Amino acid sequence: MLDSAKVKQIARDMGADLVGITPMSRFEGAPKQMDPRYIMPKAKSMIVVGFRINRGALRGHEEGTHFSCYASMAYGAINTVFMPNFVIRFSRIFEDEGYEAMPFGYESTWGNSVDNYTKPDSSKPQPLLRNNMLHSRPVAPEKPAPDVLVHVRIAAYLAGLGEIGYSKVFLTPEFGPRQRFFMVMTEMELEPDPIYSGPQLCNRCMACVRECPGNAIDPVKTVKVTLAGHEVEWGELDPYKCLYAFRGAQPVENGEKGYYIAGRDDFKPSPFSPFYKKPNNVFTHGEAVCGGKGCIRACMINLESRGVLKNKFNSPFRAEKPWMVDWSDYDPADPRAAR
């Protein structure tokens, strides 16, 4: 018979770096469109598993010499290859015991955000893609519209794995911001982990705010939620600014044209992209050009300098002043920037 200790050991033996368990009751109060209990009403437990992002996968970004490793190995490969393979096999241990189990992951391509959707401001640069805005309607009056969008960072918090930082990126005492999570819901009832109460991880140093290339994290405005009786707060994130900065794009000034994004003339390369045009996707994630400059790298540097992380290194991550590219001579007519 499986119990929590056995489940965690199996997950670690299969390659998981982190594993925590939350009862489904901790999702009480979640918005209907984000409540996983509507997905599996008989589920008793959710197991959240995490896989580390190698610090070395960020090295090429830090040096400004190799950008595809983070996009492929630390983003695309984990999200679309390694973790789905893991979580599908892992979920079968519950079904072998006669308990239904549902594996699901970091992405919700069909996630319906209709309840939170607001019409874009036409005076601002619009997002490059809106994959998560597929609108649908409930199949019955009492149900949310498909697909219910599960907030993976909230799931990790409820499973006791760490805390949500000011940047909204999830932080663990093992790796700081360097991990990605997948989840399994099951009808099996397991002993849950307590909410994280260890040493404070995010000390509101605001390095994420200062170093975000898109100024996407508001230094003052915050979002406050109550999770399992705990008040949790993070900085308000502008998804539009995050999206284009993430891809290394910067809005053009009045009178300018740029061809950084194929088929558009309202973006040019930012000082934090060395590319004349956005690189092609690797898996579905070839767009991580900024390499989490603020929310991942700056945050990690702060956490490591404070000595609060369990995963320690022999040398500091940042040895030189961060680089910037001078695009003052950027010419859209340059064939290197051509569509």
N, C-alpha and C positions, 0 to 999 in steps of 0.2 A: 504494500500500500504506500502510495506517495504521501509525503508530508512536506512541509516548507523546507526543511533542511535538505531533504533528498532532492527536491526540485531545484534548489539553488546549486547543489553540487553537480547535478546533471548539466545545468546551464553553463557552469564554469568549465566542466570537462569538455563541453562542446565548443568552447572558445569565447564565451561571454566574459567581459572584463567586469561588468557590474550587473547585479540582479537585485530587484526589490519587489515586494508584494504589497498590494493594497486591496482592501475589501471594496466591493463596488459601492457600498454605502457611503464612502467618502466623496463620491461624486454628487451627493445630494446638494441641490441648489445650483447645479450647472445649467446654463442656458439649454433649452430643449434641443436646439440645433447642434449642441456640442456634448450631449449627455450619452455616453456609450451604453447606458442601460437600455436605451431604446434599440440598440443594435442586437443585444443578446439579453433579453429580459430575465432569463433564468441564471445568468452568470453570477457567481458568488465572489470570484477573485480575479484580479488582473495582475499578471506578472510582467514587469517592465525590465527588459534586458538592455544593457548598454555596451557599446564597443568603442574603444578608444580611437581617437585620431592621433596618429604618430606626430610628435612634435616635429620630426624631420620632414613630414609632408608639407610643413609650412616654410621650410628652409629656403626653397627656391623663390618664394614670394618675398621673404625678408631680404634676400640678396638681390632680387630683381633680375634673376637669370633663368628661372625655370618655373612656369606657371601651371603646366598641365598636371603635375603630380597631385596637387591638392584637389583640383577639379575632378580628376579621375579616381585616384586611390583613396582619398579621404572624403570624397563626396559621392560621385557616381558609383564606384565599385561597392562601397559600404551600403549605400541606400538601395541600389537596384540589383546587386548580385549577392554579396556575402550575407547580409542580414536577412533578406528574404529566404535564402537557402537555409540559414540557421533556424529562423523562426517557424518555417513550415515543418521542419523535422522535429523541432522542440515541441511544437503543439501536439504532435502525435502521441507523446508520452501520456497525455491526459485522456485522449480518445482510446488508447489501448487499455485504459482502466475503466472505460465506459462513460467518461464525462466529456461532453461536447466542448471543443476548444476552437477559438477563432484567432488565427494569426493576422496581425495587421501592423502597418509600419509607419514610417516617418512621413510618407507622402499620402495625400488624399487627392488624387488628380481630379476625381469627380466631386470633391467636397463642395457642398452647397452652402454658400455664405450669404444667402438671400436675406436673412434676418439682419445682417450687419452691413448690407450693401448700401453705399451712398453714391450718388451720381458724381463722377469725377468733375473737378473744376477745370473747365475748358481753357482757363487762362494759364494753367500749369502744364508742364510736360507730362504726357500721359504714359502709363505703364507700357512696357514693351510687349508683354503678354498678360493675359488674365485667365490662366488655366483653371484657377480655382473658383471661377464665377459661372459655373454651369448651373443654370437655374432649372429647378424642377418643382413639382408640387407633391404634397403628401398623398400617399395612397389611401389614407383614411384620416378623418378629422382629428383624431386623437394622437396622430403620429407626426413627427417632424418630417421635413422633406428629405429625400435621399440626395447625396450621401451625407449622413451625420459626420461632422468633422471633429475628430477627437484631438484635443490639445495635448500633444505628446509631452510637452514640458510640464504641464499640470499633472499628467499621469505620473511622470518621474518624481515630482514633488510629493504626490500622495503616496508613492511607494517608498518614501523615505530616503531617496538617493542623493539629496542635496537641496539646493535652493535656487530660486530664479533671480538672476542678477539684474542690476539696473538696466542693462541693455536688452533684457528679456531673454537672453541666452541662459541656458541652464548650466549651473556650476556644481561640480561634485568635489568632495574633499580629496579624491584621488587624482583627477586630471583637470580640475578647473573647468574651462569651457570646451575641452577637447574630447567630446564623445557624441555619439548619435544613438538614438533609442528606437527599439521596436517593442511591441506589446503582444501579449496573448491574453485573451479573456477565456475563462473556463467556468463550467458549472461546478467544478470541484472547490470546496471551501478550504482555504489554506490559512494558516496563522499569518497575520499581516506584520509588516515592519512598522515601527513607530515613525512619525514625522521627524525629519532631520532636526536635531537640536545640538549639533556639535559646534565647533568653533565657527564664528561668522566668516563667510567666504567673501561676499561682496561688501566692501567697506565704503562704498559710494565715493571712490576716488575720482570718478568721472573720466577716467582715461578713455573709456569706450566712446563717450560723447566727444571728447576733444579730437580723437583720432579717426572717427568715422569719416570717410572721404565724401559722403553725401550729406553730412550734418543731419542724419535721419533720426537721431535720438534726442528728444527734447530734454534740455538740462533742467527744466522746471516742472513741466506738466507730467503727471504720472497716471498710471492706471492702478486702481486698488481693487482687489477681489478677496473674498473670504473662502479659504480652502480648508475643509475639514475643521472649521473653527479657528483657523489661523489667518490673520490679516497679512496679505502678501501684496507687495507693491513693486512696480517697475516703471521705467521711463516710457513715456508715450512714443511709439515708433511710427514714423511716416513711411508706409510701405512703398510709396512711389519713389521717394528719395533713396530708400534702401535698394530698391530693385535696379535703378539705373546705375547707382554707384557700385553695386555688387558686380555688375557687368563691365565696369571700367568706363562708363559713359558719363558725360557731363553735358547739361543743357547748353545750347549755343546762346550767345548774347544776341540782342536785337540787331538785325541786319546781317547776321552770320548764317552760314549753312555748314553743316557737317555731315559726313557720311560714315560715321563710326558704326551705326546700326544699319544693316542692309535694308533698303527700301524706305529709309527715313532721312530727313535732312535737319532734324531738330536736336541731334546729339553729336558731340565731338569727343575725342578721347580725353579723359581726365588726367590730371598730373600723376595719378596712381595707376595708370595703365601705360605700358610701353608699346601697345599695339596701335597701328594705324586704323584698324577696324576690329570689331569684336571677333575673337577666335571662334571657330566652329565648335559646336557642342561636343563634349566627350560623354558618352552615355547620354543622359539627359541633363548633365550638370557641367557643361563646358563653359559656364559663365562666371565662375568664381574668381574673377580677375582681381578683385580687391583683396582676396585672401583673408577676409575677416579682419581687416587692418585695425579696427577699433574694438569690435565686439569679441573677437577671438584673440588676436595677437597682443594688443595692448592690455587686455584683461589678464591674459596668461602671464605676461611680464610682471604685472603688479602682484599677482598671487604668488608667483615664484620668488619675487624679491622679498615678500613678507614671510616666506618659508612655511606657508600653511598647507601646501599640497603634499600628498604622500608620494607621488611620482616625482622623484628628484633627479637632477642632472648635474654633471660635473662642471658644466660651464654655463654662463648666462646665455639666453637666447639672442639678445640684441647686443652686438658688439660695436656697431657703427650708427651714425645718425641716419634715420630713415631716408630713403631716396625719394626724389620727385622728378618727373619728366617735364622739361620745358617744351610746351607745345605752342609757343607764341608764333612760331613760323608755320603752323599747321595749314596746309593747303588742300582743300577738298578735291582739287583737280589733280593732285598727285596720284599717279597710277597705283601706288601702294595703298591708297585709301579708297580706291575705286570699288564699286559694288560688283 
